[in-house]
Amino acid sequence: MFRTARSSRTSLVVAAASLIAMTACKTETDESGGRPSEKTAQPVPVSTSSTTTDTRKPEPPKHELTTVVSDASFKDGEVAFRERRYAEATKVFTDYTASHQTSPYAQYMLGLSAWKSGDLVVAESALTESVKLDPTNVKAQLNLARVLLDAGRPKDAKKYVSKALVLDSSSSDGNRLMGRVHTALKENDEAIVSFRLALKSDPTDSWSMNNLALIMIQQGKYSDAIAPLARATTLTPGVAVFHNNLGIALEHVGQYTLASAEYQGALSADSTYTKALMSLARIKNLKDDPKASVLDLAKLGDEFDKDVRGGKVGVDLVKR
């Protein structure tokens, strides 16, 4: 939903970014818009993770202005943003903030639009100003942190996520974002704690499940990674990266038939997903061990959900 509210307090809606792509031998991002380099496929891929956000469509906040916004230009900017004409929205809000410099919402919309149009410099400047004008706004803090992560500055991003979590320690978005920050800083144990806290607040947070599983894959805990990814693909079907990551975890434990199905699922969601194509080619002639039992992914996903709701999610998940 996209609108301007008129009352006394503020509440911003998260603007979120993009997907990860896992290389056949190395994954360089998880949810970010970064593009990993194409590398020669190895017999069995090893994944790593770093910075990112999720794929939820960015929306402007249900923010409240100290003055009534009646300017047609501002409304034009909102329409442009809603229609994803981000460069146009950036220009409109740039002009608007020139005469409304003390509006945290206007600065926020400028920052959000600039971020989505790829101008991280303007995005950082505007969101920093929005935070200064309203330091109690959790979503402004988090979106500024996302911009800084995209700029490759996780240490700077950590400062703003920390401030947001002081304001709202139970925020699933905040804890997930802190997990991303820790991952970018190669602080995997701390990242696991953050993703667990995000899942505690929101047991349906499929991106935290994906990011948690990426750490498990990176640490060679492929069996443990299967359950959270199975649950993520159930909760949020049609996300190519979830299926691809699950395929890699299954491939590592010798479940080639199931892995092939997940790679196909990734391609069904995104026919241009080259990493899935590479993985399918790699395992084309590999056969499952006839002595190994076939995993019940639905059951594993359900059991993971029970573990999440019971507070047992993390790197020490019992292998099923």
N, C-alpha and C positions, 0 to 999 in steps of 0.2 A: 504494500500500500504506500502511496506517495502523497503527502499533503503537508500543509503548513498549519500548525495548531496555534491557538491564541490563548495562553494562560500564563502561569508564573514559573513553572518548572520545565526542565528540558529532559528529553529522552531520545537519544539518537539510535537509529537502527544501523546495524553493522553493514559496512560496505565490504564486500568480500571479493576475493580475486579468483584464481584459476586452478588448474589441475597440475599434477605431477606427471612426469613421464619417466618410466623406469627403463634404463638401457639394459641390453642383454647381459652386459658385464658390470654395469655400474649405474646407479641412479643418483643424480646430482641434485634433484629437488624433490619435495613431496607435493605440496599443494600450490606452489608458486607458478608464476607465468614464465619462469626461466626455461630455456630450452637446452636440455642436456646434449652434449656432443655425441655424434654417431661414432661408435667404436666397433671394432671387430667382435663378433659374438664369441663367447667362450662356451664350452660344452655345458656348463651349468652356471647361471648368472649369480652374482653376488650383489645385493642391493645396499645402498647407503641412503641416508636422507639428510636434508638440510632445511633451508627456510621455506616458509609459505603460509597461505591461507586456504580457505575452502572455495567451493565453486558456487556458493549461493549468490544469486543476482544482487548486485549492490542496490541499495535503496537509500534515499535521503531520510534523515531522521524525522520523527514526529516531534519536531523541535518547536519551542515557543519563543516568539520574538518579544522583545520589550516594547516594540512599536508594531502597529498593524502594517503588514506588508500589502500594499494595494497597487504597487507599481506594476504596470503591464510587463516591463522588462524582466522583473524578477520572475513573474509567472511564466514568461517565455523561456527563461532559463530552466525552470522546473520541468516544463514540457520537453525541452531539448534533452535534459538529463534522462527523463523517463523513457524517451525514445532512443536513448543511447547515442545521441549526437553530442558526445562529450566535448569535442573541441569547440563546438558552437556554444555549449553550456558554459564552458570555461571563459569564453570571451564575454558572455552576458554577465556572469558573476564577477568577472574582473572589473567591468564597467560599474556594476552595482556597488561593489565594496569600496570603490573610489570615493563614493559619497555616503557610505554607510559603514565606516570602518569599525564601529563599536558593536556591530551585530555579530554575535558568535555564530548564529545560524548561517548568515550570509557567508562568513569566512569558511564555515564548514562546507557549505555547498560548493564554494570555489575550490577548496582543497580536494573534495571528493571528485569533482568533475575533472580537475587537472590530473589527479591520480589515474582516473580511468582513461584519460586521453594520452597518458604516458609522460606527462610533464611532472617529474618527481620534485623538481626544484620549487615550482609554484605550489605544488601540493603540500610539501613540507612547510613552506612559509605560511600558507593560509591556515593549515591545521594547527600549527604552533600558535598562531594568533588566536584561533578559536579557543584553544586550551587556556591561553592566558586570560581571555575574556570570561571564560567559564571553567575554572579548574575543577569543578565538581562533575563535569560531564564525562562519564565513563566511556561512552562510545567514541567521543572525540579523541580521548587518550589512546584507545585501541587502534583506531584508524590511522592515527599519526604513527603508531608503532608499526603498522603494516607497511606504510610508505617507507619507513626507515629500513625495514627488513628487505623490501624490494630494492632499496638503494645499497644493500650489502652492509648495513650498519647495525648488527644485532645488539651490540653493547648499548648503543643509543636507544634502540627500541625497547630494551629491557627496562630502562628508567620509566618509560611511560606505561608499560604494562604493569609494572610494580605499583605505580600510582593508582592505576585503575583498580587493581586488586585490593588496595587499601580501602577504596571506596565501595567495592563490591567483591568480597572474597569468594563468593559462591558463583560468580559468573562463569558459565561454561565457555563462553567465547574468550574471556580473559585467561582462563587456565589453559585452554587449548593454544592460545597465542603465546603464552609463556612457555608451553612445551615446544613450540616452534623456535622460540628464541634460544632455549637451552640446547635444542638439537643443532641449531646453527653454530652455537658456541662449543659443540661437541661435548656437552654436559648431559650424557644420555641418562644417567640415573635420575638427575633432576627433571629431565624431560618426561620420564616415565611417571614420576610423581605428579607432574602437572596434568598429563593426559588422564591419569587416574582420577584426579580431582574434577576434571571436566566431565568425565563419565559419571562421577558420583552426583554431580548437579544435573546432568542430562544423560540418562542411560541410552538415549537414542542418537547420541552424537556420533554419527558414522565416520566423520573426518578424524575424530580423536581415535577411534578404533583403527582406522587406516594408518595414522601416524604412529600409534603404539606398535602396530604390527611391523611397520618399517624398521623400527628400532630392533625388534626381535629378529627380523631377517638379517639386519646388519650384524647382529651378534651371533648369527648362526643358529638361532632358536626357531627353525622353520616350522616345526610341529606346533609350537606355541602360537605362531603367527596365523595359522590357518583359521582358528576359531573366531578371532575378532574380524578377520576379513570376510569370513562366511556370513557373519552377522551384518557387517557393513553392506555387503551386496544384497542382502535381504531387505534391509531397511531402506537403502537408496539404490534401487536397481537402475541399470543403465548408465552407471558411471564407469567409463572405460578403465580408469586407473585402478579402481577397486578390483575389477575382474583380472586385470593384468597382474596386479600384486599377488592376488590369490593364486593365480596360475603359477607364478614363480615359486611361491611357498610350496605348492603341491608338487611342482617339478623337482624341487630339492629333496622331497621325501619319496620320490619314485612313483608318484601317482600321475602317470603321464596322460591317461585317458581323461581324468578330471581336469588336469592342467590344460589340455587341449581345448576342452569345453570352455574354460574360463578365458583363454586367449581368444576363442571365437566370440565369446560374450563381449570382450573388449572391442573387437572389430565391429560387432553389431551396433555397439554404442557409438563408435567412431571409426569409420572405414579407413581413415587416414592414419590410424595408430600403427606406425611402422614397427615399433618394438614388439607388438603382439605378432605381427607378420613374421618377424625374425625368429621369435620364440617358437611359433608353429613350425617353421621350417627346421629348426634345430631338433625338435622332438618328434618329427614326423615318423621316423622309423623306430622309435623307442617303445618298448612294450612293458606293461606293468608286470611286476613280479607275480606269477600265478599263485604263490603261497601267501601273498600279502592280502589282507582284507581291504575291501573298498571302503573309504571313509564316507560317513553319512554327514554331509556338509550341513544339512538342515538341522540335524541333531546337535552338531557341534556349535552351530550358531545359537541355538536355543539354550544350550548349557552355558555358553559365554554370557548370554543375557542374564541368566540366573546368577552367574558369578558377579557380573557388574552390579546388579541390584543388591547382592549380598556383600558387596565391598571386597571381592576377591580378585579384582582385575589387576594385571600388571605383569612384570617380567617373570614372576614366580608362579605363573599359571601352571596348574597340574597338567601334564601331558595326558591326553585322553587316549 
